[in-house]
Amino acid sequence: MPLSDCPNCQGSGWIIAQRSGVTGAKRCDCVLVAQQQENWANAGIPPLYENASLDNFVLPTDNQVATRNLQNVMLIVRGYAKEFPAVDKPGLLLIGEPGTGKTHLAVAALRTLISRGFSGVFYDYQHLLQSIRSSYDPTSGSTDREAYATALDAELLLLDDLGAHRITDWVEDTVTSLITYRCNNRKPIIATTNLSDPDIAGAGRAAATGSGREYGRTLADQIGMRARSRLFEMCRVIRMPQVEDYRFRKARIS
């Protein structure tokens, strides 16, 4: 939809232009602006991360190795956001312990892509599953009923804290269905997880469970082997280096 107060097209979305001596109508630039505004409004990025960018990601100052490793991660994320969709794999999976800055970097990538004209949506993994389960209740709100369809069909889907939910048959089936559909249709997923994986040495170490922290749980344990396999098929996997908690780093410069 065009901007209703656009001085160039007066809200019609079209302007008269000449090209090679031929007069015709073309789309007004305000249509793209309006679409981008709608994409931002629908992205669902939490207020805590609404300004997250690669430019304001805080690097450690007390560990040169960690700084260099995180800079390499930033280069990968920046390259993905710049080159998308001309990338080898359409998605990103950031694996690492809590506090390494995974969510900031994932949101930074999503925000960059939205600024380039793509659309996407942020979901906390647990909240998405809760919304999908609630949608089976006839009295649930429209937001709950739309959650699964939105997660399936969004141009870009960011899943934060993947696997942070007690695994059940229903959870495994739901996550496998979601990831398989998006993989088959080349609909990208940008995901973060604290969970370990045997193929990514040193990445993550603990999973949240109903009875507290259970060490040694893997991504496959928490989402199922099929979903894990499809996720690795469609995503470039990035192991976050072990660094000081990102929240502490940010607090020092605030």
C-alpha distance (Angstrom), angle and dihedral (degrees) to the residues before:
residue distance angle dihedral
M1 . . .
P2 3.83 . .
L3 3.78 123.9 .
S4 3.80 108.1 -91.4
D5 3.82 92.5 -142.4
C6 3.81 97.4 45.4
P7 3.84 108.3 140.0
N8 3.80 92.2 -153.6
C9 3.80 101.8 54.6
Q10 3.84 100.2 14.4
G11 3.78 89.3 -128.8
S12 3.81 97.1 -54.0
G13 3.80 95.3 108.6
W14 3.81 91.5 -131.0
I15 3.79 134.2 90.6
I16 3.79 131.8 -171.6
A17 3.78 112.8 -114.7
Q18 3.77 138.5 169.8
R19 3.79 124.6 -133.4
S20 3.82 123.3 176.2
G21 3.78 89.6 -13.3
V22 3.81 93.4 -53.7
T23 3.79 120.0 118.5
G24 3.78 118.6 -144.5
A25 3.79 146.2 136.8
K26 3.78 124.8 -88.4
R27 3.77 135.3 177.6
C28 3.78 114.8 -84.9
D29 3.80 117.5 -120.6
C30 3.80 88.9 -121.9
V31 3.82 89.5 74.0
L32 3.81 89.4 66.9
V33 3.80 90.9 45.3
A34 3.79 91.3 51.3
Q35 3.79 91.4 47.8
Q36 3.78 91.1 50.8
Q37 3.80 91.1 50.1
E38 3.80 89.4 52.0
N39 3.81 90.9 48.8
W40 3.81 90.7 53.0
A41 3.80 91.7 48.3
N42 3.81 92.6 50.6
A43 3.81 97.8 43.4
G44 3.80 95.1 88.2
I45 3.80 94.0 -146.9
P46 3.84 108.4 170.6
P47 3.82 116.1 -113.4
L48 3.81 90.2 -115.5
Y49 3.82 89.4 65.3
E50 3.79 102.5 28.6
N51 3.81 91.2 111.3
A52 3.81 97.6 36.9
S53 3.79 111.6 136.4
L54 3.76 139.7 155.3
D55 3.80 88.6 -109.9
N56 3.82 94.4 60.1
F57 3.81 98.1 40.0
V58 3.81 106.4 126.6
L59 3.80 115.7 -129.5
P60 3.81 122.5 -157.4
T61 3.80 115.5 -99.6
D62 3.79 100.0 -164.8
N63 3.80 100.9 58.0
Q64 3.79 120.5 53.1
V65 3.80 94.0 -170.4
A66 3.82 92.3 52.0
T67 3.79 90.4 45.9
R68 3.80 92.2 52.0
N69 3.82 92.3 46.4
L70 3.80 92.5 49.5
Q71 3.79 90.7 47.5
N72 3.80 87.9 56.0
V73 3.81 90.0 51.4
M74 3.80 90.0 50.0
L75 3.81 90.5 51.8
I76 3.80 90.4 53.5
V77 3.81 92.8 48.8
R78 3.80 92.1 44.9
G79 3.80 91.3 49.5
Y80 3.80 91.2 49.7
A81 3.81 93.2 50.3
K82 3.81 91.7 46.0
E83 3.81 98.3 45.5
F84 3.81 100.5 37.3
P85 3.01 126.7 156.2
A86 3.83 90.3 22.0
V87 3.81 92.3 70.2
D88 3.80 131.8 118.8
K89 3.80 92.7 -118.3
P90 3.81 121.6 24.2
G91 3.82 97.0 -139.3
L92 3.80 143.9 50.7
L93 3.81 129.6 -137.4
L94 3.81 116.7 -167.7
I95 3.80 112.8 -163.2
G96 3.79 124.0 -172.5
E97 3.75 147.7 105.2
P98 3.82 122.2 -64.7
G99 3.79 114.2 -77.6
T100 3.80 98.9 29.0
G101 3.82 93.7 114.8
K102 3.81 99.0 -104.2
T103 3.80 96.5 139.8
H104 3.80 93.3 47.0
L105 3.80 91.4 52.8
A106 3.82 93.6 44.1
V107 3.81 91.7 51.1
A108 3.81 90.5 44.7
A109 3.80 88.7 56.7
L110 3.80 92.0 47.5
R111 3.81 92.7 47.7
T112 3.81 91.0 49.8
L113 3.79 90.4 51.9
I114 3.80 92.3 48.3
S115 3.81 89.4 51.2
R116 3.81 87.1 54.1
G117 3.81 91.3 56.8
F118 3.80 102.4 -93.0
S119 3.79 123.0 122.8
G120 3.77 127.4 -133.9
V121 3.78 145.2 157.5
F122 3.81 134.5 -135.1
Y123 3.80 120.1 -139.3
D124 3.75 130.1 177.8
Y125 3.81 102.6 -135.7
Q126 3.80 96.7 -129.7
H127 3.79 92.8 45.0
L128 3.80 91.5 50.0
L129 3.81 92.0 52.9
Q130 3.80 90.9 46.8
S131 3.81 90.7 50.9
I132 3.80 92.1 49.0
R133 3.80 91.6 49.5
S134 3.80 91.5 46.7
S135 3.80 90.4 52.0
Y136 3.82 89.2 71.8
D137 3.81 87.9 67.7
P138 3.85 109.2 89.3
T139 3.81 89.2 -143.1
S140 3.80 94.2 55.7
G141 3.79 119.4 117.2
S142 3.77 125.1 -102.1
T143 3.82 91.3 -105.5
D144 3.81 90.8 62.2
R145 3.80 92.4 45.8
E146 3.79 91.5 51.4
A147 3.82 96.9 45.3
Y148 3.81 98.4 88.6
A149 3.81 94.2 43.1
T150 3.80 90.3 48.9
A151 3.81 92.0 49.3
L152 3.81 90.1 49.5
D153 3.78 98.7 46.8
A154 3.82 106.2 30.3
E155 3.78 112.0 122.1
L156 3.83 87.9 -128.6
L157 3.80 125.3 15.7
L158 3.80 123.0 -161.9
L159 3.82 112.6 -162.8
D160 3.78 111.4 -169.8
D161 3.83 121.7 -158.3
L162 3.79 94.3 6.5
G163 3.80 112.7 -158.2
A164 3.81 95.5 21.0
H165 3.79 93.6 130.4
R166 3.78 133.3 83.4
I167 3.78 107.0 -91.9
T168 3.81 117.6 -117.7
D169 3.78 132.6 159.0
W170 3.80 88.8 -100.1
V171 3.82 93.0 51.2
E172 3.81 92.3 47.3
D173 3.81 93.1 48.1
T174 3.81 92.9 46.3
V175 3.80 95.4 47.9
T176 3.80 92.6 43.9
S177 3.80 91.2 50.7
L178 3.81 92.0 49.0
I179 3.80 96.5 46.6
T180 3.82 94.1 41.5
Y181 3.81 92.3 51.5
R182 3.78 92.5 49.6
C183 3.80 92.4 44.8
N184 3.81 93.2 49.8
N185 3.80 90.8 49.4
R186 3.82 95.6 41.7
K187 3.77 91.5 -119.2
P188 3.81 104.8 155.4
I189 3.78 126.0 -121.3
I190 3.78 122.9 -160.0
A191 3.81 106.0 -164.9
T192 3.79 139.5 175.2
T193 3.79 127.4 -160.7
N194 3.81 138.7 174.5
L195 3.79 91.0 -154.8
S196 3.77 126.0 109.6
D197 3.77 126.2 -120.0
P198 3.80 126.6 -160.9
D199 3.80 91.6 -133.8
I200 3.82 93.4 52.4
A201 3.79 105.8 59.0
G202 3.79 115.6 -141.9
A203 3.79 95.6 3.1
G204 3.77 112.2 139.0
R205 3.76 126.4 -29.2
A206 3.81 113.1 -157.3
A207 3.76 142.3 49.2
A208 3.78 127.8 -157.4
T209 3.78 113.9 -116.9
G210 3.75 135.1 176.4
S211 3.80 90.9 -97.1
G212 3.79 98.4 46.7
R213 3.80 132.0 -88.5
E214 3.79 115.7 -8.6
Y215 3.78 112.8 -168.4
G216 3.77 122.5 -145.9
R217 3.80 97.9 34.0
T218 3.79 112.8 139.1
L219 3.78 133.3 -151.4
A220 3.81 90.0 -105.7
D221 3.82 89.6 52.3
Q222 3.79 91.5 55.1
I223 3.81 102.8 40.6
G224 3.80 103.2 19.8
M225 3.78 131.2 -101.6
R226 3.81 94.9 -92.6
A227 3.80 93.6 54.7
R228 3.80 91.1 44.2
S229 3.82 91.1 51.5
R230 3.81 93.9 50.4
L231 3.79 91.1 45.3
F232 3.79 91.8 54.7
E233 3.82 89.0 46.2
M234 3.80 92.8 57.8
C235 3.80 103.0 31.9
R236 3.76 137.1 67.8
V237 3.80 102.4 -128.7
I238 3.81 117.4 -136.9
R239 3.79 121.7 -169.2
M240 3.78 111.7 -149.3
P241 3.83 114.4 -137.4
Q242 3.79 119.5 -119.2
V243 3.78 106.7 -97.9
E244 3.78 141.0 150.5
D245 3.80 112.7 -67.4
Y246 3.81 108.4 -76.2
R247 3.81 92.3 -136.8
F248 3.80 90.4 59.2
R249 3.80 91.0 49.5
K250 3.79 91.1 52.1
A251 3.81 92.3 46.4
R252 3.80 91.9 57.6
I253 3.81 93.3 58.5
S254 3.81 96.4 40.5
